[in-house]
Amino acid sequence: MDVKKLVAPHKQYVIDMRREFHQHPEPSWKETETSKRIKRELDSMGIPYRAAGDPGLVATIKGSHPGKTIALRADMDALEVTEANEVDYKSQNPGISHACGHDAHMAMLLGAARVLNGIKEEIRGTVKLIFQPAEELVSGAESIIRDGGLDGVDTIFGIHIIGFLPIGLICAQAGARLSSADHFEIRIKGQGGHGGLPHQGVDAIVAASAVVMNLQSIVSRESDPTEPVVVSIGMFHAGTRNNVIADSARLEGTVRLFNKELGQQMPGIIERIAKSTAQAYRAEAELIYTVGVPPTVNDPGCAQRAAASIQKIAGEGALFEVPPVTGAEDFAFYTEKVPGVFVFLGAGNEAKGGLYPQHHEKFNIDEDALETGTALHVQYTLDFLNE
């Protein structure tokens, strides 16, 4: 079966859908109109669906022969980023844009749905199409799972389009590909006083500043130098006036890593450093640590199958390896439940608008990549179900 020939007639449909989604972005947990639009397309194809992770949904294509079940996933939410591209399909929702490529993900999955539904007489098994909300809050996947969207699924496949990876390159390596992402808050308690008489108070800003600096020793001195670890403070709030010693301070940060065992140790390490550092400045520290999303890990067998599917669609030269990325993805919750693979699809082209990273105000893609991604959804599905 020549998948590329099956997909080619749907190329413009996928582009048109991507542009329509791009014009009407919606933030996490508010993808109501996006979900309605997807439902209209599925209705037109005669593909049944049900609610999961509201406003998410799971559609089902049953092959004519019994077999295994595969899930294909696309995320739906956009970002609170004001788009700076001047294109005909520019975002019409102020302050919101598809600066991460989820518009492309939905369009490719709808294109794949069209193709797979058209050949379901030749499919052994079942295809589930997951349209997931709130990936940007790394919480939508858990809602899909809670609502049974992964029930009966043997494997899951996902694609993330990458704006800074040149078009024609595709990555499907085994192992940890994206990091975990935890959140922490540190509250420093001091004692207020006059800015001209600092010895009469306990300066929370000085104590908190020391905590910020000492936390970096986790990366440089407490973790194996061969293990990637990121500890970043993104928020520092303290003080009310230039001549008042701050009586409190609040820090918020993130931890990114790939080693789950080290991840379990991080709350204790951060708490020890924060409390002992604050104490050295006569202050007190309290840690609030929230475990977030785990690392996204590609199953070796699934990654090998994906590599073979990529070669069929794009040739051997398309396979490309990249180091693990310290961004996070809630696709990780799926791969904790069933074997799966998450593929990076290059879509950057400087001649067509640059090589901007995800979340950039000028993020855009070379839409020729959409045909490749659609074909890859179909090829991987057939390779898994009919092997």
ZADO-846854 format. One record per residue (C-alpha): residue in one letter; z negated, x negated, y negated. Coordinates in nm, 4 decimals. Layout:
N
<'A',<Z,X,Y>>;
...
! end
This chain:
387
<'M',<0.0000,0.0000,0.0000>>;
<'D',<0.1110,-0.1517,-0.3317>>;
<'V',<-0.1781,-0.0695,-0.5618>>;
<'K',<-0.0130,-0.2175,-0.8700>>;
<'K',<0.2788,0.0225,-0.8300>>;
<'L',<0.0394,0.3137,-0.7859>>;
<'V',<-0.1492,0.2238,-1.1044>>;
<'A',<0.1461,0.1356,-1.3308>>;
<'P',<0.2425,0.4994,-1.4150>>;
<'H',<-0.1129,0.5591,-1.5418>>;
<'K',<-0.1291,0.2611,-1.7776>>;
<'Q',<-0.0701,0.4613,-2.0956>>;
<'Y',<-0.3141,0.7302,-1.9849>>;
<'V',<-0.5901,0.4696,-1.9501>>;
<'I',<-0.5074,0.3197,-2.2901>>;
<'D',<-0.5060,0.6630,-2.4531>>;
<'M',<-0.8415,0.7531,-2.2972>>;
<'R',<-0.9925,0.4243,-2.4073>>;
<'R',<-0.8802,0.4826,-2.7645>>;
<'E',<-1.0128,0.8381,-2.7637>>;
<'F',<-1.3527,0.7211,-2.6401>>;
<'H',<-1.3420,0.4400,-2.8960>>;
<'Q',<-1.2915,0.6872,-3.1802>>;
<'H',<-1.5863,0.9016,-3.0751>>;
<'P',<-1.8716,0.6712,-2.9688>>;
<'E',<-2.2189,0.8029,-2.8971>>;
<'P',<-2.5468,0.6078,-2.8635>>;
<'S',<-2.7682,0.5877,-2.5562>>;
<'W',<-2.8936,0.9191,-2.4134>>;
<'K',<-2.6772,1.1082,-2.6636>>;
<'E',<-2.3429,1.0784,-2.4834>>;
<'T',<-2.3089,1.4570,-2.4675>>;
<'E',<-1.9546,1.4951,-2.6024>>;
<'T',<-1.8421,1.1892,-2.4072>>;
<'S',<-1.9723,1.3482,-2.0878>>;
<'K',<-1.7966,1.6769,-2.1682>>;
<'R',<-1.4686,1.4899,-2.2232>>;
<'I',<-1.4994,1.3162,-1.8871>>;
<'K',<-1.5718,1.6485,-1.7185>>;
<'R',<-1.2537,1.7973,-1.8660>>;
<'E',<-1.0516,1.5113,-1.7217>>;
<'L',<-1.2141,1.5456,-1.3801>>;
<'D',<-1.1524,1.9219,-1.3887>>;
<'S',<-0.7844,1.8584,-1.4585>>;
<'M',<-0.7723,1.6316,-1.1511>>;
<'G',<-0.9590,1.8795,-0.9327>>;
<'I',<-1.2389,1.6307,-0.8656>>;
<'P',<-1.5838,1.7896,-0.8201>>;
<'Y',<-1.8868,1.6440,-0.9965>>;
<'R',<-2.2541,1.7089,-1.0576>>;
<'A',<-2.5089,1.6138,-1.3200>>;
<'A',<-2.7103,1.2954,-1.2671>>;
<'G',<-2.9084,1.1064,-1.5275>>;
<'D',<-2.8294,1.3744,-1.7855>>;
<'P',<-2.5924,1.3457,-1.9679>>;
<'G',<-2.4511,1.1310,-1.6878>>;
<'L',<-2.2582,1.2606,-1.3902>>;
<'V',<-2.1404,1.1648,-1.0447>>;
<'A',<-1.7989,1.2768,-0.9193>>;
<'T',<-1.6873,1.2672,-0.5559>>;
<'I',<-1.3496,1.2052,-0.3939>>;
<'K',<-1.3569,1.2720,-0.0196>>;
<'G',<-1.0941,1.1059,0.1915>>;
<'S',<-0.9203,1.2951,0.4684>>;
<'H',<-1.0856,1.0786,0.7318>>;
<'P',<-1.4570,1.0076,0.7866>>;
<'G',<-1.5945,0.6697,0.6938>>;
<'K',<-1.8183,0.4763,0.4597>>;
<'T',<-1.9110,0.5600,0.1006>>;
<'I',<-1.8477,0.3424,-0.2025>>;
<'A',<-1.9688,0.3993,-0.5580>>;
<'L',<-1.7723,0.2891,-0.8641>>;
<'R',<-1.9677,0.2766,-1.1895>>;
<'A',<-1.8816,0.3008,-1.5595>>;
<'D',<-2.1302,0.3165,-1.8476>>;
<'M',<-2.0791,0.5548,-2.1398>>;
<'D',<-2.2991,0.4579,-2.4355>>;
<'A',<-2.2044,0.2799,-2.7576>>;
<'L',<-2.4025,0.0629,-2.9983>>;
<'E',<-2.5550,0.0986,-3.3424>>;
<'V',<-2.2935,-0.1386,-3.4865>>;
<'T',<-2.0628,-0.0554,-3.7776>>;
<'E',<-1.7090,-0.1381,-3.6694>>;
<'A',<-1.5137,-0.3804,-3.8891>>;
<'N',<-1.1762,-0.3454,-3.7147>>;
<'E',<-0.8981,-0.1713,-3.9056>>;
<'V',<-0.7170,0.0054,-3.6235>>;
<'D',<-0.5765,0.3558,-3.5839>>;
<'Y',<-0.8468,0.4379,-3.3291>>;
<'K',<-1.1405,0.3015,-3.5317>>;
<'S',<-1.4775,0.4663,-3.4758>>;
<'Q',<-1.5153,0.7943,-3.6627>>;
<'N',<-1.8931,0.8009,-3.6172>>;
<'P',<-2.0603,0.6035,-3.8985>>;
<'G',<-2.2794,0.3184,-3.7809>>;
<'I',<-2.1807,0.3599,-3.4143>>;
<'S',<-1.9080,0.1782,-3.2231>>;
<'H',<-1.8003,0.0767,-2.8753>>;
<'A',<-1.8727,-0.2894,-2.9445>>;
<'C',<-1.9493,-0.3653,-2.5799>>;
<'G',<-1.6429,-0.2241,-2.4044>>;
<'H',<-1.7903,0.0830,-2.2397>>;
<'D',<-1.4940,0.2828,-2.3705>>;
<'A',<-1.2729,0.0632,-2.1529>>;
<'H',<-1.5028,0.1054,-1.8532>>;
<'M',<-1.4820,0.4849,-1.8668>>;
<'A',<-1.1053,0.4814,-1.9155>>;
<'M',<-1.0461,0.2445,-1.6237>>;
<'L',<-1.2632,0.4536,-1.3933>>;
<'L',<-1.0784,0.7719,-1.4914>>;
<'G',<-0.7499,0.5948,-1.4242>>;
<'A',<-0.8771,0.4841,-1.0850>>;
<'A',<-0.9924,0.8411,-1.0166>>;
<'R',<-0.6405,0.9664,-1.0785>>;
<'V',<-0.4916,0.7151,-0.8364>>;
<'L',<-0.7545,0.7528,-0.5626>>;
<'N',<-0.7452,1.1311,-0.5811>>;
<'G',<-0.3688,1.1177,-0.5401>>;
<'I',<-0.3934,0.9181,-0.2180>>;
<'K',<-0.7091,1.0713,-0.0698>>;
<'E',<-0.5102,1.1775,0.2379>>;
<'E',<-0.4920,0.8092,0.3249>>;
<'I',<-0.8554,0.7243,0.2496>>;
<'R',<-1.1205,0.6858,0.5174>>;
<'G',<-1.4566,0.7732,0.3682>>;
<'T',<-1.5870,0.8813,0.0297>>;
<'V',<-1.5649,0.7516,-0.3255>>;
<'K',<-1.8405,0.8293,-0.5745>>;
<'L',<-1.7595,0.7874,-0.9433>>;
<'I',<-2.0714,0.7201,-1.1504>>;
<'F',<-2.0502,0.7800,-1.5256>>;
<'Q',<-2.3822,0.6443,-1.6453>>;
<'P',<-2.5668,0.6869,-1.9760>>;
<'A',<-2.7940,0.4445,-2.1603>>;
<'E',<-2.6915,0.1077,-2.0217>>;
<'E',<-2.7712,-0.0501,-2.3579>>;
<'L',<-3.1325,0.0587,-2.3100>>;
<'V',<-3.1171,-0.0650,-1.9480>>;
<'S',<-3.2570,0.2670,-1.8337>>;
<'G',<-2.9600,0.4845,-1.7377>>;
<'A',<-2.9079,0.3388,-1.3902>>;
<'E',<-3.2628,0.4295,-1.2867>>;
<'S',<-3.2019,0.7891,-1.3940>>;
<'I',<-2.8857,0.8054,-1.1822>>;
<'I',<-3.0784,0.6711,-0.8830>>;
<'R',<-3.3674,0.9143,-0.9358>>;
<'D',<-3.1209,1.2034,-0.9379>>;
<'G',<-2.9712,1.0971,-0.6055>>;
<'G',<-2.6538,0.9406,-0.7390>>;
<'L',<-2.6837,0.6519,-0.4956>>;
<'D',<-2.7795,0.8591,-0.1914>>;
<'G',<-2.5589,0.7812,0.1077>>;
<'V',<-2.3812,0.4968,-0.0721>>;
<'D',<-2.3020,0.1849,0.1330>>;
<'T',<-2.1890,-0.0392,-0.1522>>;
<'I',<-2.1326,-0.0306,-0.5271>>;
<'F',<-1.8684,-0.1908,-0.7460>>;
<'G',<-1.8652,-0.2372,-1.1223>>;
<'I',<-1.6515,-0.4060,-1.3863>>;
<'H',<-1.7563,-0.5348,-1.7265>>;
<'I',<-1.4786,-0.6168,-1.9676>>;
<'I',<-1.5456,-0.9400,-2.1619>>;
<'G',<-1.4066,-0.9886,-2.5113>>;
<'F',<-1.4525,-1.3653,-2.5318>>;
<'L',<-1.3080,-1.4364,-2.1843>>;
<'P',<-0.9300,-1.4811,-2.2105>>;
<'I',<-0.7157,-1.2118,-2.0552>>;
<'G',<-0.5978,-1.2982,-1.7070>>;
<'L',<-0.9293,-1.4470,-1.5949>>;
<'I',<-1.1653,-1.2571,-1.3638>>;
<'C',<-1.5039,-1.3634,-1.2312>>;
<'A',<-1.6596,-1.2307,-0.9094>>;
<'Q',<-1.9016,-1.5035,-0.8008>>;
<'A',<-2.1813,-1.4466,-0.5512>>;
<'G',<-2.5464,-1.4734,-0.6438>>;
<'A',<-2.7353,-1.4064,-0.9655>>;
<'R',<-2.4849,-1.3418,-1.2441>>;
<'L',<-2.6981,-1.1818,-1.5174>>;
<'S',<-3.0616,-1.2459,-1.5945>>;
<'S',<-3.3664,-1.0260,-1.5901>>;
<'A',<-3.4926,-0.8984,-1.9251>>;
<'D',<-3.8609,-0.8353,-1.9914>>;
<'H',<-4.0253,-0.7379,-2.3206>>;
<'F',<-4.3583,-0.8532,-2.4531>>;
<'E',<-4.5761,-0.7904,-2.7562>>;
<'I',<-4.8576,-1.0158,-2.8749>>;
<'R',<-5.1150,-0.8832,-3.1195>>;
<'I',<-5.3117,-1.1432,-3.3125>>;
<'K',<-5.6432,-1.0421,-3.4708>>;
<'G',<-5.7919,-1.2545,-3.7469>>;
<'Q',<-6.0010,-1.1845,-4.0532>>;
<'G',<-5.8693,-1.1084,-4.3989>>;
<'G',<-5.9608,-1.2981,-4.7094>>;
<'H',<-5.8474,-1.4371,-5.0428>>;
<'G',<-5.5369,-1.6542,-5.0369>>;
<'G',<-5.7108,-1.9063,-5.2618>>;
<'L',<-6.0123,-1.9274,-5.0288>>;
<'P',<-5.8568,-1.9439,-4.6802>>;
<'H',<-6.1673,-2.0957,-4.5224>>;
<'Q',<-6.3463,-1.7645,-4.5684>>;
<'G',<-6.1019,-1.5812,-4.3430>>;
<'V',<-5.9189,-1.6288,-4.0131>>;
<'D',<-5.5491,-1.6565,-4.0868>>;
<'A',<-5.3555,-1.4458,-3.8360>>;
<'I',<-5.0227,-1.5790,-3.9630>>;
<'V',<-5.1154,-1.9404,-3.8925>>;
<'A',<-5.2467,-1.8469,-3.5476>>;
<'A',<-4.9382,-1.6393,-3.4679>>;
<'S',<-4.7076,-1.9177,-3.5873>>;
<'A',<-4.8805,-2.1596,-3.3511>>;
<'V',<-4.8363,-1.9109,-3.0672>>;
<'V',<-4.4622,-1.8906,-3.1385>>;
<'M',<-4.4285,-2.2684,-3.1204>>;
<'N',<-4.6482,-2.3114,-2.8127>>;
<'L',<-4.4612,-2.0466,-2.6154>>;
<'Q',<-4.1588,-2.2764,-2.6173>>;
<'S',<-4.3509,-2.5181,-2.3959>>;
<'I',<-4.2980,-2.2684,-2.1123>>;
<'V',<-3.9321,-2.3644,-2.1036>>;
<'S',<-3.9821,-2.7351,-2.1709>>;
<'R',<-4.2963,-2.8026,-1.9657>>;
<'E',<-4.3943,-2.5165,-1.7329>>;
<'S',<-4.0690,-2.4246,-1.5599>>;
<'D',<-3.8388,-2.6279,-1.3386>>;
<'P',<-3.5743,-2.7805,-1.5676>>;
<'T',<-3.3059,-2.6708,-1.3191>>;
<'E',<-3.4162,-2.3056,-1.3549>>;
<'P',<-3.2668,-2.1261,-1.6574>>;
<'V',<-3.5428,-1.9598,-1.8616>>;
<'V',<-3.5351,-1.8091,-2.2100>>;
<'V',<-3.8449,-1.7116,-2.4087>>;
<'S',<-3.7468,-1.5758,-2.7503>>;
<'I',<-3.9495,-1.4206,-3.0301>>;
<'G',<-3.7343,-1.1721,-3.2163>>;
<'M',<-3.9936,-1.0015,-3.4356>>;
<'F',<-4.2854,-1.1338,-3.6428>>;
<'H',<-4.4767,-0.8875,-3.8587>>;
<'A',<-4.7756,-0.9880,-4.0702>>;
<'G',<-4.9232,-0.9769,-4.4168>>;
<'T',<-4.9343,-0.7363,-4.7093>>;
<'R',<-4.9414,-0.9601,-5.0176>>;
<'N',<-4.8761,-1.3200,-5.1188>>;
<'N',<-5.2391,-1.3992,-5.2057>>;
<'V',<-5.4121,-1.2205,-4.9173>>;
<'I',<-5.4965,-1.3892,-4.5869>>;
<'A',<-5.3450,-1.1661,-4.3183>>;
<'D',<-5.6011,-1.0171,-4.0828>>;
<'S',<-5.3460,-0.9352,-3.8118>>;
<'A',<-4.9997,-1.0243,-3.6876>>;
<'R',<-4.7648,-0.8825,-3.4278>>;
<'L',<-4.4999,-1.0698,-3.2308>>;
<'E',<-4.2337,-0.9192,-3.0063>>;
<'G',<-4.0081,-1.1114,-2.7742>>;
<'T',<-3.8051,-1.1232,-2.4570>>;
<'V',<-3.8074,-1.3262,-2.1359>>;
<'R',<-3.4831,-1.3934,-1.9484>>;
<'L',<-3.4607,-1.5661,-1.6103>>;
<'F',<-3.3040,-1.5496,-1.2637>>;
<'N',<-3.5951,-1.6540,-1.0411>>;
<'K',<-3.7983,-1.3450,-0.9470>>;
<'E',<-4.0994,-1.5507,-0.8340>>;
<'L',<-4.1152,-1.7225,-1.1730>>;
<'G',<-4.0745,-1.3831,-1.3368>>;
<'Q',<-4.3907,-1.2594,-1.1665>>;
<'Q',<-4.5818,-1.5557,-1.3138>>;
<'M',<-4.4629,-1.5096,-1.6717>>;
<'P',<-4.7179,-1.2496,-1.7914>>;
<'G',<-5.0049,-1.4757,-1.6893>>;
<'I',<-4.8461,-1.7834,-1.8464>>;
<'I',<-4.7741,-1.6111,-2.1779>>;
<'E',<-5.1194,-1.4543,-2.1914>>;
<'R',<-5.2899,-1.7892,-2.1282>>;
<'I',<-5.0932,-1.9648,-2.4033>>;
<'A',<-5.1341,-1.6808,-2.6538>>;
<'K',<-5.5082,-1.6401,-2.6040>>;
<'S',<-5.5960,-2.0095,-2.5949>>;
<'T',<-5.3782,-2.0860,-2.8968>>;
<'A',<-5.5274,-1.8015,-3.0995>>;
<'Q',<-5.8755,-1.9116,-3.0032>>;
<'A',<-5.8027,-2.2601,-3.1361>>;
<'Y',<-5.7524,-2.0984,-3.4766>>;
<'R',<-6.0612,-1.8748,-3.4423>>;
<'A',<-5.8419,-1.5700,-3.3802>>;
<'E',<-5.7951,-1.3370,-3.0839>>;
<'A',<-5.4765,-1.2441,-2.8989>>;
<'E',<-5.3792,-0.9475,-2.6835>>;
<'L',<-5.0651,-0.9391,-2.4659>>;
<'I',<-4.8701,-0.6237,-2.3779>>;
<'Y',<-4.6054,-0.7169,-2.1207>>;
<'T',<-4.3354,-0.4771,-2.0001>>;
<'V',<-4.1273,-0.5641,-1.6962>>;
<'G',<-3.7698,-0.4606,-1.7657>>;
<'V',<-3.4484,-0.5005,-1.5718>>;
<'P',<-3.4227,-0.7443,-1.2768>>;
<'P',<-3.1449,-1.0029,-1.2370>>;
<'T',<-2.8026,-0.8704,-1.1406>>;
<'V',<-2.7206,-1.0295,-0.8053>>;
<'N',<-2.3797,-1.0133,-0.6388>>;
<'D',<-2.3941,-0.9787,-0.2614>>;
<'P',<-2.2026,-1.2704,-0.0985>>;
<'G',<-1.9958,-1.0455,0.1277>>;
<'C',<-1.9071,-0.8096,-0.1576>>;
<'A',<-1.8189,-1.1031,-0.3827>>;
<'Q',<-1.5900,-1.2469,-0.1163>>;
<'R',<-1.4161,-0.9117,-0.0734>>;
<'A',<-1.3807,-0.8766,-0.4522>>;
<'A',<-1.2232,-1.2216,-0.4752>>;
<'A',<-0.9663,-1.1197,-0.2140>>;
<'S',<-0.8964,-0.7943,-0.4024>>;
<'I',<-0.8512,-0.9871,-0.7279>>;
<'Q',<-0.5980,-1.2186,-0.5662>>;
<'K',<-0.3960,-0.9179,-0.4489>>;
<'I',<-0.3928,-0.7674,-0.7979>>;
<'A',<-0.3788,-1.0699,-1.0286>>;
<'G',<-0.3023,-1.3728,-0.8140>>;
<'E',<-0.5164,-1.6644,-0.7043>>;
<'G',<-0.5043,-1.8215,-1.0509>>;
<'A',<-0.7004,-1.5323,-1.1974>>;
<'L',<-1.0246,-1.6246,-1.0222>>;
<'F',<-1.2560,-1.7947,-1.2670>>;
<'E',<-1.6134,-1.9167,-1.2390>>;
<'V',<-1.8690,-1.8955,-1.5186>>;
<'P',<-2.2338,-2.0040,-1.5229>>;
<'P',<-2.4993,-1.7323,-1.4927>>;
<'V',<-2.5353,-1.5389,-1.8180>>;
<'T',<-2.8735,-1.4649,-1.9772>>;
<'G',<-2.7634,-1.1201,-2.0862>>;
<'A',<-2.9018,-0.8303,-1.8817>>;
<'E',<-2.7427,-0.5259,-1.7178>>;
<'D',<-2.9027,-0.2280,-1.5487>>;
<'F',<-2.6346,-0.2482,-1.2797>>;
<'A',<-2.9091,-0.4674,-1.1307>>;
<'F',<-3.1036,-0.1576,-1.0254>>;
<'Y',<-2.8106,-0.0471,-0.8092>>;
<'T',<-2.7741,-0.3840,-0.6375>>;
<'E',<-3.1456,-0.3795,-0.5555>>;
<'K',<-3.0764,-0.0646,-0.3509>>;
<'V',<-2.7368,-0.1371,-0.1913>>;
<'P',<-2.5088,-0.4427,-0.1619>>;
<'G',<-2.2721,-0.4645,-0.4558>>;
<'V',<-2.0645,-0.6775,-0.6863>>;
<'F',<-2.0307,-0.6823,-1.0644>>;
<'V',<-1.7055,-0.8319,-1.1903>>;
<'F',<-1.6321,-0.9878,-1.5308>>;
<'L',<-1.2812,-0.8980,-1.6524>>;
<'G',<-1.1318,-1.1142,-1.9267>>;
<'A',<-0.9760,-0.9150,-2.2127>>;
<'G',<-0.9751,-1.1571,-2.5052>>;
<'N',<-0.6528,-1.2494,-2.6793>>;
<'E',<-0.6582,-1.4298,-3.0124>>;
<'A',<-0.3028,-1.3195,-3.0844>>;
<'K',<-0.4150,-0.9552,-3.0611>>;
<'G',<-0.7332,-0.9625,-3.2641>>;
<'G',<-0.9439,-1.2571,-3.1624>>;
<'L',<-1.1951,-1.3566,-2.8999>>;
<'Y',<-1.5053,-1.1841,-3.0297>>;
<'P',<-1.8199,-1.1518,-2.8164>>;
<'Q',<-1.9790,-0.8245,-2.7098>>;
<'H',<-2.1839,-0.6498,-2.9849>>;
<'H',<-1.9786,-0.8127,-3.2638>>;
<'E',<-1.8563,-0.5828,-3.5421>>;
<'K',<-1.4985,-0.6943,-3.4698>>;
<'F',<-1.5193,-0.6705,-3.0929>>;
<'N',<-1.1901,-0.5537,-2.9479>>;
<'I',<-0.9820,-0.6126,-2.6368>>;
<'D',<-0.6285,-0.6775,-2.5225>>;
<'E',<-0.5531,-0.3396,-2.3664>>;
<'D',<-0.3241,-0.4979,-2.1068>>;
<'A',<-0.6467,-0.5808,-1.9228>>;
<'L',<-0.7087,-0.2099,-1.8623>>;
<'E',<-0.4290,-0.1863,-1.6072>>;
<'T',<-0.5723,-0.4824,-1.4175>>;
<'G',<-0.9212,-0.3340,-1.4182>>;
<'T',<-0.7977,0.0048,-1.3023>>;
<'A',<-0.6015,-0.1562,-1.0201>>;
<'L',<-0.9022,-0.3636,-0.9202>>;
<'H',<-1.1191,-0.0505,-0.8860>>;
<'V',<-0.8566,0.0986,-0.6551>>;
<'Q',<-0.7858,-0.2175,-0.4557>>;
<'Y',<-1.1516,-0.2959,-0.3914>>;
<'T',<-1.2170,0.0628,-0.2865>>;
<'L',<-0.9331,0.0607,-0.0350>>;
<'D',<-1.0255,-0.2838,0.0940>>;
<'F',<-1.3824,-0.1676,0.1576>>;
<'L',<-1.3160,0.1773,0.3021>>;
<'N',<-1.0154,0.0873,0.5134>>;
<'E',<-1.1197,-0.2566,0.6378>>;
! end
